[in-house]
């Protein structure tokens, strides 16, 4: 039920995303004015609660008169003031949203779950070197969960994963690049660009999802599909063109 007694504003909920209605549970405003140069500033701290999921979060708005720019609307030509406000949130806005299925991996292995929590924290804090190392570490630990000897060098681990059918040849080549990138971050202080780090995260997410989540889903699907009745199988076998009766 909507709480009509409390003011609401549009804000970025850490769970639901941007432009969500949020209750203003508390707000503190500090105004400043400099008589010498004529500038003004306003510092606004707000405790908000999402109207949808009830998540409580913090927003900090800083307005400074010198940050404003005056321009014209490109279509109407109307004079308008732009900018002037910098907004930050806590928890920080996620640069990469953690997939829902990552929570299930903690049930597979608690250490893997902890590694992924730290990996996404580094990604969202723009700690690119640490995030790259975390991605490589998550892959390394997960390969051990798939039965690969943890003492083997990465090249051998990838070869074992391929020979056991855990990955294909194309994925082996891509994961080799991921491992090399993580090693460069760990041993050569290489800091990947945002797009390069996103590609690494895509690779490890794809590997983890297929290895630990998708397989269970396929098994459940297989168990849920009803078996063919004998009479139906015979009818299908007699249909022209059905050589194998399937």
Buried (B, 14 or more C-beta within 10 A) or exposed (E): EEEEEEEBEEBBBBBBEEEBBBBBEEBEEEEEEEEEEEEEBBBBBBBBBBBEEEBEBEBEBBBBBEBEEEEEEEEEEEEEEEEBEEEEBEEEBBBBEBBEBBEEBBEBBEBBBEBBBBBBBBBBEEBBBBBBBBBBBBBBBBBBBBEBEEEBEBEEBBBBBBEEEBBEEEBBEBBBEBBBBBBBBBEEEBBBEEEBBBBBBEBBBBBBBEBBBEEEEEEEEEEEEEEEEEEEEEEEEEEEEEEEEE
